[in-house]
């Protein structure tokens, strides 16, 4: 498994993963999710390339109202496995609903340690281990949230040392040391 920046070469596998996520989500193909693009926009090679470029720019030139963030993908061969989004700072919305790090693993690749690896990569980036993609951000403690009923994500967060702070509005709020 490799951790890379968003790359147009993974379009077919990424869209297959999107179909897997949609099969779990009643909102279907019009859901923009964390990517800010609809499935229809990403279906074309040009649209998908635009999404990849936008995600790579987010770390230095985020859209209005967003904080700088780095998205990295886990891939194996030509297969897209998942992503981690590392927010370099928090705004009011992220404090309530997003936290410093978000991650997702395609359903067919779950329960293999990929989410744990992605979360550890994100924590390292916040602390100062940049993997050659980003210099460390200098955040000593990360806020990570997951749905109260998301047992898999709860286990991942606790595996990397997450301490439950509280549960608010159906979200488990964890504090995790980044170093």
C-alpha positions in Angstrom: 0.0 0.0 0.0 1.2 3.5 -0.9 0.0 6.9 0.4 -0.2 9.5 -2.4 -1.7 12.8 -3.3 -4.9 12.6 -5.4 -3.9 11.3 -8.8 -6.0 11.2 -12.0 -4.6 7.7 -12.8 -7.0 6.2 -10.2 -10.2 7.5 -11.7 -11.7 4.1 -12.6 -11.0 2.6 -9.2 -12.1 5.7 -7.3 -15.4 5.7 -9.1 -15.9 2.0 -8.3 -15.2 2.9 -4.6 -17.7 5.7 -4.9 -20.3 3.2 -6.1 -19.5 1.0 -3.0 -20.0 4.1 -0.7 -23.3 5.0 -2.5 -24.6 1.4 -2.0 -24.3 2.1 1.8 -25.8 5.6 1.6 -29.4 6.4 0.7 -28.4 9.8 -0.6 -27.0 8.2 -3.7 -24.9 9.7 -6.5 -25.7 13.3 -5.9 -24.0 13.3 -2.5 -20.9 15.5 -2.6 -19.4 14.1 0.5 -16.0 15.4 1.6 -14.9 15.9 -2.0 -17.2 18.8 -2.9 -17.8 17.3 -6.3 -20.8 15.3 -7.5 -20.4 11.9 -9.1 -21.6 13.3 -12.4 -18.8 15.9 -12.3 -16.2 13.2 -11.6 -17.5 10.7 -14.3 -15.5 12.4 -17.0 -11.7 12.3 -17.1 -11.7 16.1 -17.2 -14.0 16.5 -14.2 -12.1 13.9 -12.2 -8.8 15.6 -13.0 -10.3 18.9 -11.8 -11.3 17.3 -8.5 -7.8 16.0 -8.1 -6.2 19.4 -8.8 -8.7 21.1 -6.4 -7.8 18.6 -3.6 -4.1 19.2 -4.1 -4.6 23.0 -4.0 -6.6 22.8 -0.7 -3.4 22.7 1.4 -2.3 26.2 0.2 -5.4 27.7 -1.4 -8.6 26.4 0.1 -12.0 27.6 -1.2 -13.7 30.5 0.6 -14.9 29.4 4.1 -12.6 26.3 4.3 -9.4 25.8 6.2 -6.1 24.6 4.6 -6.3 20.8 4.4 -4.3 18.0 2.9 -6.0 15.0 1.3 -4.0 11.8 0.8 -5.1 8.5 -0.8 -4.2 5.0 0.1 -3.7 2.9 -3.1 -2.5 -0.6 -3.9 -1.4 -1.2 -7.4 -4.1 0.5 -9.5 -6.8 0.2 -6.7 -8.0 3.2 -4.7 -8.5 2.0 -1.1 -9.3 5.1 0.9 -8.4 8.6 1.9 -7.4 10.8 4.8 -8.1 14.5 5.1 -5.9 16.5 7.5 -7.2 19.9 8.4 -4.3 22.2 9.3 -6.5 24.2 11.7 -10.0 24.2 13.0 -12.9 26.6 12.4 -16.2 26.6 14.3 -17.8 24.1 12.0 -14.9 21.6 12.2 -14.8 22.0 16.0 -18.5 20.8 16.1 -18.7 18.4 13.2 -15.3 17.5 11.6 -12.2 17.7 13.7 -8.6 17.7 12.5 -8.8 14.4 10.6 -11.3 12.6 8.6 -10.8 9.3 6.8 -12.7 6.8 4.8 -12.0 3.3 3.4 -14.0 1.7 0.6 -16.3 -1.0 2.0 -14.5 -3.8 0.1 -11.2 -2.9 1.7 -12.3 -2.5 5.3 -11.0 -4.5 8.3 -7.5 -4.7 7.0 -5.9 -1.9 9.1 -6.1 0.7 6.3 -8.1 3.2 8.4 -5.6 2.9 11.2 -2.7 3.5 8.9 -4.5 6.5 7.4 -5.2 8.0 10.8 -1.6 7.5 11.9 -0.4 9.2 8.8 -2.7 12.1 9.5 -1.5 12.3 13.1 2.1 12.3 12.0 1.4 15.1 9.6 -0.2 17.2 12.3 2.7 16.6 14.6 5.6 17.1 12.2 6.2 13.9 10.2 5.3 15.0 6.7 6.0 12.0 4.6 7.6 14.3 2.0 4.2 15.6 1.1 3.8 18.4 3.8 6.0 19.7 6.4 4.6 19.1 9.9 1.9 21.4 11.0 2.8 21.6 14.7 -0.5 20.5 16.3 0.2 18.5 19.5 -3.3 17.2 20.1 -5.9 16.4 17.4 -9.6 16.5 17.7 -11.2 13.5 15.9 -14.9 12.9 15.7 -17.0 9.9 14.7 -20.6 9.0 14.8 -21.7 7.5 18.1 -22.8 4.3 16.3 -19.7 3.9 14.2 -18.1 1.0 16.0 -15.3 0.5 13.4 -14.2 4.1 13.6 -14.4 4.2 17.4 -12.0 1.2 17.5 -9.6 2.8 15.0 -9.5 6.1 17.0 -9.0 4.2 20.3 -6.3 2.0 18.7 -4.2 5.1 18.0 -4.6 6.4 21.6 -7.8 8.4 21.3 -9.3 9.4 24.6 -13.1 10.0 24.6 -13.8 13.6 25.6 -17.6 13.5 25.4 -20.5 12.6 23.1 -22.3 15.6 21.6 -25.1 15.7 19.0 -24.5 12.0 18.2 -20.8 12.5 17.7 -18.0 10.9 19.8 -15.3 13.6 20.4 -11.8 12.2 20.9 -8.5 13.9 21.8 -5.5 12.2 20.4 -1.8 13.1 21.0 -0.1 13.5 17.6 3.4 12.6 18.8 
